[in-house]
């Protein structure tokens, strides 16, 4: 869990730097790193599902939200990366 927390912090710092530079690609990469670290943290801590997690958005929901803000389609990006949905 500590590794995930440290990875999240590292990507959060990268995100702040990218926002200051207005670099959308770096922001997107940092956000993806943060979401993956958060998923690992939640999985290790048993914070997924109705019993442990409550109403915490999933990694996919976070990514979709970020894509909507940037005017991109998350499903299209995921389809390009992984193939058929």
C-alpha positions as CSV (number, residue, x, y, z in Angstrom):
1,X,0.0,0.0,0.0
2,X,2.9,2.4,0.7
3,X,4.3,1.8,-2.7
4,X,0.9,2.8,-4.3
5,X,0.7,5.8,-2.0
6,X,4.2,6.9,-3.0
7,X,3.4,6.4,-6.7
8,X,0.3,8.4,-6.3
9,X,2.2,11.3,-4.7
10,X,4.9,11.2,-7.4
11,X,2.3,11.4,-10.1
12,X,0.4,14.1,-8.3
13,X,3.6,16.3,-8.3
14,X,4.1,15.6,-12.0
15,X,0.5,16.6,-12.6
16,X,1.0,19.9,-10.8
17,X,4.1,20.6,-12.9
18,X,2.3,19.7,-16.1
19,X,-0.7,21.9,-15.2
20,X,1.7,24.9,-14.7
21,X,3.2,24.2,-18.1
22,X,-0.2,23.6,-19.6
23,X,1.0,20.3,-21.1
24,X,-2.1,18.2,-21.7
25,X,-0.2,15.0,-22.6
26,X,1.8,15.1,-19.4
27,X,-1.3,15.8,-17.4
28,X,-3.1,12.8,-19.0
29,X,-0.1,10.5,-18.2
30,X,0.1,11.8,-14.6
31,X,-3.6,11.3,-14.2
32,X,-3.4,7.8,-15.5
33,X,-0.5,7.0,-13.2
34,X,-2.5,8.4,-10.3
35,X,-5.6,6.3,-11.1
36,X,-3.6,3.1,-11.5
37,X,-1.9,3.8,-8.1
38,X,-5.2,4.5,-6.5
39,X,-6.7,1.3,-7.9
40,X,-3.7,-0.7,-6.5
41,X,-4.1,1.0,-3.1
42,X,-7.8,0.3,-3.0
43,X,-7.3,-3.3,-4.0
44,X,-4.6,-3.9,-1.4
45,X,-6.6,-2.2,1.3
46,X,-9.9,-4.0,0.5
47,X,-11.5,-0.7,-0.3
48,X,-13.4,-1.9,-3.4
49,X,-17.1,-2.7,-3.5
50,X,-20.1,-1.6,-1.5
51,X,-18.9,-3.0,1.8
52,X,-15.5,-1.3,1.8
53,X,-15.5,1.5,-0.7
54,X,-18.9,3.1,-0.4
55,X,-19.4,5.6,-3.2
56,X,-15.8,5.9,-4.5
57,X,-15.6,6.4,-8.3
58,X,-13.8,3.6,-10.2
59,X,-10.6,4.2,-12.2
60,X,-12.6,4.1,-15.4
61,X,-15.0,6.7,-14.1
62,X,-12.1,9.0,-13.2
63,X,-10.6,8.5,-16.6
64,X,-13.9,9.2,-18.4
65,X,-14.3,12.3,-16.4
66,X,-10.8,13.6,-17.3
67,X,-11.4,12.8,-20.9
68,X,-14.7,14.7,-20.9
69,X,-13.0,17.8,-19.5
70,X,-10.3,17.5,-22.2
71,X,-12.9,17.0,-24.9
72,X,-11.7,13.4,-25.7
73,X,-13.4,10.1,-25.7
74,X,-12.1,7.6,-23.2
75,X,-13.8,4.6,-24.8
76,X,-12.1,5.5,-28.1
77,X,-8.7,5.7,-26.5
78,X,-9.2,2.4,-24.6
79,X,-10.4,0.7,-27.8
80,X,-7.3,1.9,-29.6
81,X,-5.1,0.7,-26.8
82,X,-6.7,-2.7,-26.0
83,X,-8.8,-3.5,-29.0
84,X,-12.5,-4.3,-29.0
85,X,-14.4,-3.2,-25.9
